[in-house]
Amino acid sequence: MSEAQTRAGFAAVVGAPNAGKSTLVNRLVGTKIAAVTHKAQTTRAPVRGVVMRGPAQVVLVDTPGIFDPRRRLDRAMVEAAWRGAGDADVVVVLIDAAHLAAKHRLPQDDHDVMRVLEGVRDLKVPAILVLNKVDAMAPPDLLALVGAFAKLGAFERVFMISALNGSGVDDLIDDLAARMPQGEWLYPPDQAADIPMRLLAAEITREKLFLRLHEELPYASSVETERWTENKDGSVRIDQIIFVERDGQKAIVLGKSGQTIKAIGADARRELEAMLERRVHLFLFVKVRERWSEDPAHYRDIGLEAPKE
């Protein structure tokens, strides 16, 4: 296929925390490339997923949720989200429509939504609006929400989808594919993601950590893949460190007689084996690193740039 026939470009998915960005990217890519939990701010660094649609290649950039940053790590995450959006050919603004309806709010009444919309206007990049979780809404509520967003303007098209069950996502990816500029594909057509396996493995373990300790340890932890060793029998040994900020948090991660970290490791290992299609030997260690979220050197290990001062 010649360059004149092929298309390739970037579509950044932005939105408030927990809007369903990672779920949508995973759905469109067709495999899991981003951590998904019910906790906000699960995604910390932009993750790129590759979708082939006929002659078009759409590189989806799953960005961290946009929120009011308080810590240095928060600022790094928000800056990463806007960088990813500013460099894209089109911005997909994902809104949790069911959340707005449940709160009886229009977009202009929701601070998180308006922060995203105002930031997108400043980018000067074509934007489309995607209302997610519409399967959980009554039709009159959905129509009212569509009308409210229409008055705000700034969007070239509006899509109504459910990232979880896939409703409406085919029309969305068709539209994105048509928007990609002509040019050679940026990745091999069989490549699903542009993320180092060491980082993806760490994200999988962090997801399992979130899911098991979402009440006790919301955001005070981080995971790094310290070593990745290919074994002669085809298996792989992965050594990871879970960083926490206090001794009390370390005790929570370990659990009584080490049962909690053992369960986290088992969950992560099963998913890694399914992804890599080979046996995985996963070893988890917990270390206390005070104020790890303020350490710029740590950001590089999790795929982020240090925030601007």
N, C-alpha and C positions, 0 to 999 in steps of 0.2 A: 504494500500500500504506500503510495507516494505521500510526501509531506503536504502536497496540495489537497489531498483527501483526508488526512488525519487532523485531529484537533487535540489540544492538551492545554490544561490550565488549572488554576487553583480556586477552590470554593471554600471560604472560611466560615465555619459554623460558630456563631457567637450567641450569647444569651446570658441571662442571670443564672446563678448556681442552681443546679437541679432541674433545669428546664428539659433535660433529656438529650443533650448534645451527644454524649458518648453512645447512648442507646441508638440514636439515629445513625451515627457514623458506622457503628458495628453492623446495623441493619443494611445499610447501603453497600458496604464493603463485602458483606456476606460471611464474615468471620470476625471473631473478637480481636480487636487491636487496642481497645481502650477500656480502662477499668470502669465498672458500673456499680454504684451502690445507691442506696436511698439517701445517703449523706450528701449535703452540699459540698462543693469544692473538692470533689474526688479527683478530678483532673488537675494536675499541677503544671504540666508543660504541654505545649502543642504537640499533637500526634497526627501524622499524616496517613490517611488511608487512600488506596488507589481503587477507583471504580472504572471498569471498561463498559462503555455503552456504544455499540457499533464502532464507528471509526473514531469516537471521542474517548479521551482519557480524562477523567475528572479526579483531581487530587484534593480530597477533602481534608481540611485542617480542623481537627477537633481542638478548640481552644479552652483554656481555663474559664470558669464562670466569672462574669464581671460583677464586682461588688465593691463596697467601700473598704479600701485596704487600711489595715491598722498596723500590722507588723511588716517588717522588711520583706518577708517571704510573700505576704499578701501583695505588696507592691510589685514584686517580680512577676507574680502570676498574672496580675491585671495588665502590666506592660506587655507581657508575652502574648496575651490575648489580642490586644490592639495591634501589635506588630504583625501578627498572623493575619488579621483582618485587613490591615492597610496594604499588605503585599499581594492580596488576592485579586482575581479577576471579577469575582462576585462575592458578596457577603450574604450568607443565609442567617437571618435573624430568627432564632427559634424562641417561641414563647410558650410557656406552660398555660394554655388557655383554660384548662380545667381548674387550675389554681386560682386564676383571676375570677372565674365564675363562682367558685366556692366561697370566695371572699367578697362576692358582690361588688367587684371593682372593675372600673374601666381602666384602660392603660394609663391614662393621665393621673389616675389616683394611686398608682403603684410606683413607689420610688425606684425600685430595682429595674422595672421595665423602662421607665423614662430615662434612667441613666444609660441603658443600652442604646435606646433610640437616639438620644442626643449625641452619643459617641459615634454612632454609625453615620449620622448626618455630617459630622465633621470630617469623615474619611474621604468623601467624594468618590466613593466606589459604588457601582451599581448594587442595589440591595433588593432582596426578595424577602417577604414575610412568610414564615411557616408557623402556623398555629398547631401545636402538638397536644396530644391527649384529648382530641375532640370526641373520641368514642365515649368519654366519660361525661359528656355535656348534653343538656337538653337543647334541641334545635333553636328555640327562641333565644336562649343565652348565647349560642354561637353566632346567630345573625346579629345580635346587638353588639357583640365583640368585633365582628368583621366591620360593621358600620363605624364603630368608634375608631378603629385603626385607619380606616379609609379617610376619615377627617384629618388624621395626622399627616397623611401623605408620605412621600419619600420612598415608597415601595413600588417596584415595577410590576410585581405580581404577588398574589396571595395564595398560599396552599394550605389545605387543612388535612392533617395527617394523624396517624397514631404510629409513632416510632416503635412502640412495643409490639403491635400486631402486624405492622406493615401496611396498613390501609393508607392509600394516597402516596406512598413513597415512589412508586414507579413514575407517576406524572412529574414528581419533583426531580428525579434524576434525569428524566428526559429533557426537562427544561434546562437543567444545569449543563448537560452535555451540549445542547445547542448553543449555549453561551460561551463555550470554550473557544479561544482563538485558534486559528489554523496553525499547525506546526507539528513537529515530530513529537511522539510520545516521550514523556519524561522518565518513565520507568518501564521495565519489561512488562508485557501485558499479563503475565502470570504472577506478578508481585502484588501482594495485598497491602503492604504497609512500608513506610519509610521510618522505621524506629529500630535502633539497635536491640538485638535480642536480650542483651544484659539488662537494658532499661525496661523492656517489656516484661521480663521475668520479675523484676523488682516491683513493677506496677501490679502484677498479678498477686504477689504476696501481700502488697499493701492493701489491695482490695479485700483479701481474705481477713486481714487484720481489722479493717474497718467494719466488715460485716459481723465479726465475732465480738468486737469490743466497742461498738458504736456509742454506747452510753459511758463507759469508763474512760475511754481514751480517744476522744473525737479527732483532734488534729495535732496532738503532741508527739507524733511519731513519723518516722521516715524510713525507707528501706533502700539499701544500696546492694548491688551485686558486686561482691568483693573479688570473687574468682569464678571463672567458667572453665572447667577442665573436660576436654574430650577424652573419653576412655577407649581403650583398644577394642572393647566388646561392642562399641557403638552407642553405649550409654553416655550420659553427661553428668558430671558432678557440678552443682551450683552452690557456692557458699555466699550467703547473704547476711548482712548486718541490719538489724532493726535498731534504729537510734531513737531514744527517748530522752527527755530532759531532766528527769528526776528518778531517784532510786525507787520511790513508790510506784512510778509508772512501769519500771522494769519488773517489779513484782507482779503487777497486773498482767503484763504480757506473758510472763512465764506461767502464771497460774499455780495452783496447788500441785506440788510434786511435778511441775513442768507440764501439766495436762493441757493448758491453754495453748502454749506455743507448739506442742505436739499436734494438736488439732489444726491449728493454722497451717503448719507445715504440710500436713496430710492433704488438706484442701487445695493448697497451692500446687503441691506435687502432682495431684491427679489432673489438674487443669493444664499444667505444663506438659505432662506426658501426652495428653490428648492433642495439644497444639504441636508439639515437636515430633509426635509419632514415634517415640522411642522412650526407653526407660530413663528416669531422672532420679538422681540421688541429691536431695535438697537438704542442706544443713543451715539452720538458722541460729544466729547468735544475737543476743540483746546487749547493747552497750548504752551507757549514759553519756550523753554529750550535751552539757548545759548550753542553752541558747543556740542549738544547732540551726534553728530557723533564721538566725541573724548572721550566719557564717556564709559569706559569698562563695568560698571554696566548695561548700556543700551544694550550692545551686547547680554547678556544672555537672555534678554527679547525678542529678535528677533531671537534667535537660533544660535548665533555666539559665538566663543571664542575670547577673546581679542588677538590682534596680538602680535607676538613676537617683542620685542624691538630690 
